[in-house]
Amino acid sequence: MGDGTSALARPDGMDTGATFEREVMRHLDAAYNLARWLARNDQDAEDVVQEAVLRAFRFFGGFRGGDAKVWLLAIVRNTFYTLRSQVPAAGRIDEFDEAIHGGADHDDPQSLLLRAADAQSLHAALERLPPEFREVLVLRELEECSYKEIASITNLKIGTVMSRLARARERLQRELAGKEVAA
Amino acid sequence: MNCQDMRLLLHAYLDDELGAAESLAVARHLAECDACRQRFDAYARLRGNLRQADLHRSAPAALRARIASQLPRPARAPRVPRQRWQMALAALAALFVIAAVFAGWQAVELRRQGSDALAADAVSDHVRSLLPGHLIDVQTSNEHTVKPWFDGRVDFSPQVKDLTAQGFELVGGRLDVLDGKQVAALVYKRHLHTINLFQWPARAGAAAPPQTRDGYHVLEWNDAGLRFVAVSSVAENDLQAFERAFRAQPAAASEAAR
């Protein structure tokens, strides 16, 4: 990857470059953070971000104001799933829904208190989460996006964002508590 | 509200994403239910841990530099041999693009000429209005007097606003003709300068750039189905301040009641 040069033919290249720099490039850290947590290694994350920014530049003419960070993060996410052909499996999510509504595996409040999570085990537990849970947690807790922003980045309904975040946190707690998780 | 409802809602509560009524219901339940409160505390602690754990990864400087070096450069032509029909197709596409660009340019040019003509018309109306006895048909600083005066004289309800507080004194109004249409003209004073504000019903068109003709500044904008053209010899930024003040000011109360 990295040969995205065909993206850059724009007659107003310089002006667009300046606007793009001002509106989009300042969110590069957020873009890399999301890509890094999705890809889980530096090299893939850099490839994803590079490709995503080139795509963003190509589509920048279609960007009609709004939140440039949300817009860029949506492109980063799409780029990641396109490059890795890792579409989050809908079937797996539905299984989790069953588990939730059955209420069979409610967290035992006492067990939640047992371990104070240190940074290293948090990092490892977050990396072990399925990507559809990892991405909502990263967007919410690290990028501090609202539900509405997460919904527009992930192309989910706001209600789905809420339930997925709830399940992501339950899952993370269980990971931290060292429980075996049946997926 | 029961503990099953709380399973999702306590997260939305933690994220400050609930409405006032739901927040209150959740807070009440948490006050009464030890199990849910413990769960809530655990997730609040998890959030605190996540945010303190320094998990955010910043873009490496090398990546930033690499992307920046690629961005403004023009494309390289791909060195792929092409079939003849592909070339023909490309030529046809190029023709279409040229035709479309020309049509677009013509449309822009026509619009620009139309806008130029309108500005010239507005300036000459403004100059004529400054001749003795031509400026004002209804002389008053009261917006509630000016507005009813237009009733029956124009077939729309003009926006009349008192901008004295912003330094633009409403001195009156008159009928005028602009672009072949009967329009309402409001007259404002800024120190010794006169500002004519013309307005008439129009579909929202492309915003025209500010113009200067014969030393007069012309600003055009659309609002609420009306086209506005302001003309004056005040400094350009004063006229822009006038536009901002006029657009920001709510219309006269009598207008809302009509």
Chai-1 contact restraints between the chains, C-beta under 6 A:
chainA,res_idxA,chainB,res_idxB,connection_type,confidence,min_distance_angstrom,max_distance_angstrom,comment,restraint_id
A,T5,B,A75,contact,1.0,0.0,6.0,A-B,restraint_1
A,T5,B,R76,contact,1.0,0.0,6.0,A-B,restraint_2
A,S6,B,A75,contact,1.0,0.0,6.0,A-B,restraint_3
A,L8,B,R73,contact,1.0,0.0,6.0,A-B,restraint_4
A,L8,B,A75,contact,1.0,0.0,6.0,A-B,restraint_5
A,A9,B,A75,contact,1.0,0.0,6.0,A-B,restraint_6
A,G13,B,P72,contact,1.0,0.0,6.0,A-B,restraint_7
A,M14,B,P72,contact,1.0,0.0,6.0,A-B,restraint_8
A,G17,B,L71,contact,1.0,0.0,6.0,A-B,restraint_9
A,G17,B,P72,contact,1.0,0.0,6.0,A-B,restraint_10
A,L28,B,A59,contact,1.0,0.0,6.0,A-B,restraint_11
A,L28,B,R64,contact,1.0,0.0,6.0,A-B,restraint_12
A,D29,B,S58,contact,1.0,0.0,6.0,A-B,restraint_13
A,D29,B,A59,contact,1.0,0.0,6.0,A-B,restraint_14
A,Y32,B,A59,contact,1.0,0.0,6.0,A-B,restraint_15
A,N33,B,H56,contact,1.0,0.0,6.0,A-B,restraint_16
A,N33,B,R57,contact,1.0,0.0,6.0,A-B,restraint_17
A,R36,B,R57,contact,1.0,0.0,6.0,A-B,restraint_18
A,E46,B,L63,contact,1.0,0.0,6.0,A-B,restraint_19
A,Q50,B,I67,contact,1.0,0.0,6.0,A-B,restraint_20
A,V53,B,I67,contact,1.0,0.0,6.0,A-B,restraint_21
A,P109,B,A35,contact,1.0,0.0,6.0,A-B,restraint_22
A,P109,B,Q38,contact,1.0,0.0,6.0,A-B,restraint_23
A,P109,B,R39,contact,1.0,0.0,6.0,A-B,restraint_24
A,L112,B,A42,contact,1.0,0.0,6.0,A-B,restraint_25
A,A117,B,N49,contact,1.0,0.0,6.0,A-B,restraint_26
A,A119,B,A53,contact,1.0,0.0,6.0,A-B,restraint_27
A,L122,B,N49,contact,1.0,0.0,6.0,A-B,restraint_28
A,L122,B,A53,contact,1.0,0.0,6.0,A-B,restraint_29
A,E141,B,L50,contact,1.0,0.0,6.0,A-B,restraint_30
A,L142,B,L55,contact,1.0,0.0,6.0,A-B,restraint_31
A,L142,B,H56,contact,1.0,0.0,6.0,A-B,restraint_32
A,Y147,B,E17,contact,1.0,0.0,6.0,A-B,restraint_33
A,M162,B,L8,contact,1.0,0.0,6.0,A-B,restraint_34
A,M162,B,A12,contact,1.0,0.0,6.0,A-B,restraint_35
A,S163,B,L8,contact,1.0,0.0,6.0,A-B,restraint_36
A,L165,B,H11,contact,1.0,0.0,6.0,A-B,restraint_37
A,A166,B,L8,contact,1.0,0.0,6.0,A-B,restraint_38
A,A166,B,H11,contact,1.0,0.0,6.0,A-B,restraint_39
A,R169,B,Y43,contact,1.0,0.0,6.0,A-B,restraint_40
